[in-house]
Amino acid sequence: MTKLSDLPLEVKAAIFGKPLVQNIDQIKTSVSEGFGSSPKAPYNEFSNASTLSDANNHFVSVNNDTLYSQVMMDLSAGPVVLEIREIKNRYYVFQLVDAWTNNFGYLGQRTLGEKGGKFIFAQSDQMNDIPAEYSDYQVIKAPSQVIAVVGRIACTGEDDLVNVHALQKQLVVHGVNENAEITGTPTVDTDDTDALIFWKKLRTYMQAYPVSESFKPIFEDIEKLIGLNDDRNANDYFAALSEEAQQKLIDGEKQATKVIVDLLENSNARTENGWQEQFHVFDYNVDYFEFGALKGKEWEVGYAKTTEALEEASVLRNVAATAGLWGNNGYEALYFPTYVDGSGNQLDGNNVYELTFTELPPVDAFWSITMYDAENFFLVDNEINRYSIGDRTAGIKYEDDGSLKIQISAEKPEDTANWLPAPKGRFRPVLRAYLPQEAIFNETYKLPGINLK
């Protein structure tokens, strides 16, 4: 893992800050435009996707297994109530993500079972503002004023949509001060043509959402670099810098992107037949653990809280946000990406591949393989509108001995029952294991490679 201390300060700051910028920008987009199958919705209201994600959903590594039910929650006007009614016989989870992309809580099948629950979210200084009528609600302490509640409810396909829609309609969210005005996320007075837009956003967002306590020591130099404590607005602060200093920032952001892309494509994560075993890619949180979030040495990359450990966690945070913003911790769902076949060669849709499972992935919920392009990690358009394949795929065919063979190619086979369409060119599939069993973690279960047919 690349050490931030080995990089120029401008690169270090861009790597550290990108997840915050990307996350707040995505929250803004969710509220103002929506994305893919998720319609726009104001703060503190559910955005319920009506269809499974497809190629029109331009969100990094979006899944095709669940319908999203999301709330961009703003606590600026006071605590916010969330109620999840009974959800039977299907996987569901409501993942709690703060401004810095920390997964700080989980409300779902693993933690609640089928019964659901009643919750009230409050910042640390709002605990005395919770009305008595909510005294029997589980209190969730929110690390930041704005958080993303990313809900996923399993859906087996078109025929199951009506059932999930009924569950979505039962979800409840509202502020305790419903008529009070919320502030939303801060705005940056510039546009996409501004070469310094990233830095202006980082400075503005950091002022609204300070870095957590543990990471403050390794961020002191970065705070000085972007003038975090300067009274001027972002435009005036950066305009006052010399052209040389401005160019350093611009170049630093570009170099940071290259560092992360290289880490993604040449990961030092353990691999099994080409699949990257990223058990802990979302384990960069070390400060905030609410209901359903696991803590301790096993689930905190920066557990030791040394400079080296926290820098490693900071790089990991960027890798995770770039490849899969709002991804779950491994104990909730595991993600196995691969860029190569079982022999280590780049995957290319112009070839025909076969993936043979002699033993299916051991999970307590379900598993799937989703196809993405290798450049943006977006779903890939195809003529049969199939974006993933797995143990719930309708019509999938097993061999007489119980094994499963999946064909992966851009070319359409005569029998499409077990076909996962690929683009004509480089691609990156991801295998997801929802509620993985111990056999995956202790590596007694081995994923098979994707091999040329």
LUMTORDREN-225971 format. One line per field, with one value per residue (C-alpha): residue number from 1; z, y negated, x negated; residue in one letter. Coordinates in steps of 0.25 Angstrom, whole numbers, m for minus. Layout:
N
k = [NUM; ...]
z = [Z; ...]
y = [Y; ...]
x = [X; ...]
r = [A; ...]
//
This chain:
453
k = [1; 2; 3; 4; 5; 6; 7; 8; 9; 10; 11; 12; 13; 14; 15; 16; 17; 18; 19; 20; 21; 22; 23; 24; 25; 26; 27; 28; 29; 30; 31; 32; 33; 34; 35; 36; 37; 38; 39; 40; 41; 42; 43; 44; 45; 46; 47; 48; 49; 50; 51; 52; 53; 54; 55; 56; 57; 58; 59; 60; 61; 62; 63; 64; 65; 66; 67; 68; 69; 70; 71; 72; 73; 74; 75; 76; 77; 78; 79; 80; 81; 82; 83; 84; 85; 86; 87; 88; 89; 90; 91; 92; 93; 94; 95; 96; 97; 98; 99; 100; 101; 102; 103; 104; 105; 106; 107; 108; 109; 110; 111; 112; 113; 114; 115; 116; 117; 118; 119; 120; 121; 122; 123; 124; 125; 126; 127; 128; 129; 130; 131; 132; 133; 134; 135; 136; 137; 138; 139; 140; 141; 142; 143; 144; 145; 146; 147; 148; 149; 150; 151; 152; 153; 154; 155; 156; 157; 158; 159; 160; 161; 162; 163; 164; 165; 166; 167; 168; 169; 170; 171; 172; 173; 174; 175; 176; 177; 178; 179; 180; 181; 182; 183; 184; 185; 186; 187; 188; 189; 190; 191; 192; 193; 194; 195; 196; 197; 198; 199; 200; 201; 202; 203; 204; 205; 206; 207; 208; 209; 210; 211; 212; 213; 214; 215; 216; 217; 218; 219; 220; 221; 222; 223; 224; 225; 226; 227; 228; 229; 230; 231; 232; 233; 234; 235; 236; 237; 238; 239; 240; 241; 242; 243; 244; 245; 246; 247; 248; 249; 250; 251; 252; 253; 254; 255; 256; 257; 258; 259; 260; 261; 262; 263; 264; 265; 266; 267; 268; 269; 270; 271; 272; 273; 274; 275; 276; 277; 278; 279; 280; 281; 282; 283; 284; 285; 286; 287; 288; 289; 290; 291; 292; 293; 294; 295; 296; 297; 298; 299; 300; 301; 302; 303; 304; 305; 306; 307; 308; 309; 310; 311; 312; 313; 314; 315; 316; 317; 318; 319; 320; 321; 322; 323; 324; 325; 326; 327; 328; 329; 330; 331; 332; 333; 334; 335; 336; 337; 338; 339; 340; 341; 342; 343; 344; 345; 346; 347; 348; 349; 350; 351; 352; 353; 354; 355; 356; 357; 358; 359; 360; 361; 362; 363; 364; 365; 366; 367; 368; 369; 370; 371; 372; 373; 374; 375; 376; 377; 378; 379; 380; 381; 382; 383; 384; 385; 386; 387; 388; 389; 390; 391; 392; 393; 394; 395; 396; 397; 398; 399; 400; 401; 402; 403; 404; 405; 406; 407; 408; 409; 410; 411; 412; 413; 414; 415; 416; 417; 418; 419; 420; 421; 422; 423; 424; 425; 426; 427; 428; 429; 430; 431; 432; 433; 434; 435; 436; 437; 438; 439; 440; 441; 442; 443; 444; 445; 446; 447; 448; 449; 450; 451; 452; 453]
z = [0; m4; 8; 8; 15; 2; m7; m9; 0; m12; m16; m1; 1; m12; m8; 6; 1; m11; m3; 4; m9; m17; m6; m4; m19; m20; m8; m16; m28; m21; m16; m28; m40; m35; m42; m51; m45; m32; m34; m28; m14; m4; 9; 19; 9; 3; m11; m15; m28; m36; m44; m43; m48; m62; m72; m70; m56; m56; m42; m38; m37; m34; m31; m39; m28; m20; m21; m14; m4; 0; 9; 9; 23; 28; 43; 43; 48; 58; 60; 49; 51; 42; 43; 36; 37; 36; 24; 23; 15; 8; 10; 13; 19; 22; 22; 30; 23; 29; 21; 20; 15; 29; 30; 44; 45; 39; 40; 33; 33; 40; 51; 52; 47; 40; 51; 46; 56; 60; 61; 63; 58; 65; 66; 79; 82; 79; 90; 99; 87; 85; 89; 100; 90; 84; 97; 92; 79; 77; 77; 66; 68; 54; 52; 42; 40; 26; 25; 14; 18; 7; 7; m1; m2; m10; m23; m31; m44; m51; m45; m31; m33; m28; m15; m12; m16; m5; 5; 1; 3; 18; 21; 29; 31; 36; 44; 58; 54; 41; 38; 42; 30; 28; 22; 13; 7; 5; m9; m17; m26; m38; m49; m56; m65; m52; m52; m37; m34; m26; m17; m15; m12; m2; 6; 6; 10; 20; 27; 28; 31; 39; 39; 50; 63; 60; 46; 51; 54; 39; 33; 40; 28; 18; 26; 24; 9; 6; 16; 24; 35; 26; 27; 12; 3; m6; m19; m12; m5; m17; m26; m16; m18; m28; m42; m38; m25; m33; m43; m32; m27; m41; m44; m30; m33; m46; m40; m28; m39; m45; m32; m29; m43; m42; m28; m34; m46; m39; m25; m15; m9; m8; m21; m23; m38; m42; m32; m22; m8; m2; 11; 18; 7; 14; 28; 29; 40; 53; 61; 59; 62; 64; 63; 55; 52; 56; 62; 67; 61; 51; 45; 46; 37; 45; 58; 64; 61; 57; 46; 37; 40; 38; 25; 20; 24; 16; 4; 5; 7; m7; m13; m8; m12; m26; m29; m20; m13; m2; m2; 10; 20; 18; 29; 22; 8; 1; m13; m21; m34; m45; m57; m62; m65; m57; m65; m61; m75; m77; m78; m92; m97; m111; m104; m99; m85; m76; m61; m54; m40; m34; m21; m20; m11; 3; 8; 17; 8; m7; m17; m31; m42; m48; m61; m62; m72; m67; m69; m61; m54; m60; m63; m78; m88; m95; m103; m93; m82; m72; m64; m53; m51; m39; m30; m32; m47; m53; m63; m59; m62; m54; m58; m54; m43; m37; m43; m50; m63; m67; m80; m81; m95; m104; m114; m111; m110; m115; m101; m92; m79; m73; m81; m74; m86; m86; m94; m107; m100; m86; m74; m59; m53; m38; m30; m18; m6; 3; 18; 15; 23; 30; 19; 11; 21; 25; 11; 12; 0; m13; m24; m38; m49; m61; m73; m88; m93]
y = [0; m14; m22; m36; m41; m37; m46; m61; m69; m73; m58; m54; m64; m60; m46; m49; m58; m52; m43; m55; m62; m51; m47; m61; m63; m50; m54; m67; m59; m50; m62; m70; m60; m46; m36; m24; m17; m25; m38; m51; m53; m65; m63; m55; m48; m34; m32; m19; m12; m6; 3; 10; 3; 4; m3; m17; m17; m24; m21; m14; 1; 0; 13; 20; 29; 20; 8; m4; m12; m24; m36; m48; m51; m66; m68; m83; m85; m75; m60; m51; m39; m26; m14; m1; 8; 24; 29; 45; 55; 46; 39; 24; 14; m1; m5; m18; m26; m39; m51; m45; m31; m24; m13; m16; m7; 4; 7; 19; 34; 37; 28; 27; 40; 39; 29; 16; 5; m10; m19; m34; m40; m52; m59; m59; m73; m69; m58; m67; m71; m57; m59; m50; m43; m36; m31; m16; m19; m14; m26; m27; m37; m43; m47; m58; m68; m61; m46; m36; m25; m15; m4; 8; 18; 31; 33; 46; 39; 32; 41; 38; 23; 21; 28; 19; 6; 10; 11; m2; m9; m5; m12; m25; m36; m51; m61; m64; m78; m76; m91; m96; m100; m91; m96; m85; m83; m96; m101; m105; m117; m112; m102; m90; m98; m103; m95; m97; m93; m80; m89; m99; m88; m81; m94; m97; m83; m81; m94; m88; m74; m74; m62; m52; m53; m41; m47; m61; m59; m54; m65; m78; m81; m79; m89; m99; m96; m99; m110; m103; m114; m126; m135; m137; m129; m118; m127; m138; m129; m121; m133; m140; m128; m129; m123; m113; m109; m108; m99; m90; m87; m84; m75; m69; m65; m58; m50; m46; m40; m33; m27; m22; m16; m9; m3; 2; 9; 14; 17; 24; 30; 45; 52; 65; 69; 54; 50; 39; 43; 29; 34; 20; 10; 2; 3; m11; m16; m16; m27; m24; m11; m11; 0; 11; 6; 16; 10; 16; 20; 29; 18; 5; 3; m8; m1; m4; m19; m21; m31; m19; m12; m24; m28; m14; m15; m29; m22; m11; m21; m27; m13; m9; m22; m22; m7; m6; m18; m14; 1; 9; 15; 29; 35; 29; 32; 36; 31; 39; 31; 36; 30; 43; 57; 69; 69; 54; 48; 36; 39; 35; 37; 41; 54; 65; 69; 80; 79; 93; 94; 108; 102; 90; 78; 80; 69; 67; 58; 59; 57; 51; 47; 33; 28; 14; 7; 6; m9; m15; m3; m5; 6; 11; 9; 22; 28; 37; 27; 36; 28; 39; 54; 62; 72; 65; 63; 68; 80; 83; 97; 106; 118; 132; 132; 119; 110; 97; 92; 78; 72; 58; 52; 40; 50; 56; 71; 80; 83; 70; 77; 76; 64; 52; 41; 34; 21; 22; 19; 18; 22; 23; 33; 33; 45; 41; 50; 44; 49; 57; 70; 72; 82; 70; 62; 73; 77; 91; 87; 84; 76; 82; 74; 69; 77; 76; 86]
x = [0; m5; m10; m5; m17; m25; m18; m18; m8; 1; 2; 4; 15; 23; 22; 27; 38; 44; 54; 60; 61; 67; 77; 82; 83; 91; 100; 103; 106; 115; 123; 123; 124; 124; 116; 119; 132; 132; 140; 136; 142; 140; 132; 139; 148; 146; 142; 148; 142; 154; 145; 132; 120; 116; 106; 113; 108; 95; 91; 77; 79; 94; 101; 111; 116; 125; 134; 128; 136; 127; 128; 119; 121; 118; 118; 116; 131; 130; 131; 137; 146; 145; 154; 152; 164; 164; 156; 158; 151; 141; 128; 128; 118; 118; 104; 100; 89; 84; 78; 64; 70; 68; 78; 83; 95; 103; 118; 122; 124; 111; 114; 129; 134; 148; 154; 148; 147; 149; 137; 135; 122; 116; 102; 94; 99; 114; 116; 124; 133; 139; 154; 159; 169; 157; 151; 153; 146; 131; 122; 112; 101; 98; 83; 86; 98; 101; 100; 105; 114; 112; 123; 123; 134; 132; 140; 140; 144; 156; 166; 162; 162; 176; 173; 161; 169; 179; 167; 162; 175; 175; 161; 163; 153; 155; 149; 154; 155; 162; 165; 151; 142; 129; 116; 112; 98; 89; 88; 75; 76; 69; 71; 65; 56; 49; 35; 35; 50; 45; 37; 48; 58; 48; 46; 61; 65; 55; 59; 73; 69; 56; 47; 49; 41; 31; 27; 25; 10; 7; 15; 8; 0; 11; 20; 9; 7; 22; 23; 34; 33; 32; 44; 45; 54; 49; 48; 41; 31; 27; 26; 16; 7; m5; m3; m14; m6; 7; 0; m6; 8; 14; 2; 4; 18; 15; 3; 12; 22; 11; 6; 20; 23; 9; 13; 26; 20; 8; 14; 5; 17; 16; 22; 28; 29; 29; 40; 35; 38; 42; 47; 44; 44; 55; 49; 43; 53; 46; 55; 69; 77; 92; 102; 98; 84; 72; 60; 46; 33; 39; 48; 40; 28; 24; 26; 12; 14; 0; m4; m7; 6; 15; 8; 11; 25; 26; 21; 30; 42; 39; 37; 51; 58; 52; 55; 68; 74; 83; 78; 81; 71; 67; 75; 88; 84; 70; 66; 56; 52; 43; 37; 30; 33; 28; 15; 13; 16; 25; 40; 45; 59; 54; 50; 60; 58; 64; 65; 68; 72; 71; 75; 84; 79; 83; 93; 104; 111; 107; 96; 95; 85; 87; 81; 74; 65; 51; 50; 62; 67; 81; 91; 90; 101; 105; 116; 122; 122; 114; 104; 101; 103; 103; 111; 124; 123; 136; 134; 119; 115; 107; 99; 103; 93; 98; 87; 89; 83; 84; 80; 74; 73; 78; 82; 96; 96; 108; 112; 112; 117; 103; 98; 92; 90; 77; 73; 64; 51; 46; 55; 55; 66; 68; 73; 82; 84; 95; 94; 82; 79; 66; 61; 58; 51; 42; 40; 44; 53; 46; 52; 49; 43; 49; 43; 42; 53]
r = [M; T; K; L; S; D; L; P; L; E; V; K; A; A; I; F; G; K; P; L; V; Q; N; I; D; Q; I; K; T; S; V; S; E; G; F; G; S; S; P; K; A; P; Y; N; E; F; S; N; A; S; T; L; S; D; A; N; N; H; F; V; S; V; N; N; D; T; L; Y; S; Q; V; M; M; D; L; S; A; G; P; V; V; L; E; I; R; E; I; K; N; R; Y; Y; V; F; Q; L; V; D; A; W; T; N; N; F; G; Y; L; G; Q; R; T; L; G; E; K; G; G; K; F; I; F; A; Q; S; D; Q; M; N; D; I; P; A; E; Y; S; D; Y; Q; V; I; K; A; P; S; Q; V; I; A; V; V; G; R; I; A; C; T; G; E; D; D; L; V; N; V; H; A; L; Q; K; Q; L; V; V; H; G; V; N; E; N; A; E; I; T; G; T; P; T; V; D; T; D; D; T; D; A; L; I; F; W; K; K; L; R; T; Y; M; Q; A; Y; P; V; S; E; S; F; K; P; I; F; E; D; I; E; K; L; I; G; L; N; D; D; R; N; A; N; D; Y; F; A; A; L; S; E; E; A; Q; Q; K; L; I; D; G; E; K; Q; A; T; K; V; I; V; D; L; L; E; N; S; N; A; R; T; E; N; G; W; Q; E; Q; F; H; V; F; D; Y; N; V; D; Y; F; E; F; G; A; L; K; G; K; E; W; E; V; G; Y; A; K; T; T; E; A; L; E; E; A; S; V; L; R; N; V; A; A; T; A; G; L; W; G; N; N; G; Y; E; A; L; Y; F; P; T; Y; V; D; G; S; G; N; Q; L; D; G; N; N; V; Y; E; L; T; F; T; E; L; P; P; V; D; A; F; W; S; I; T; M; Y; D; A; E; N; F; F; L; V; D; N; E; I; N; R; Y; S; I; G; D; R; T; A; G; I; K; Y; E; D; D; G; S; L; K; I; Q; I; S; A; E; K; P; E; D; T; A; N; W; L; P; A; P; K; G; R; F; R; P; V; L; R; A; Y; L; P; Q; E; A; I; F; N; E; T; Y; K; L; P; G; I; N; L; K]
//
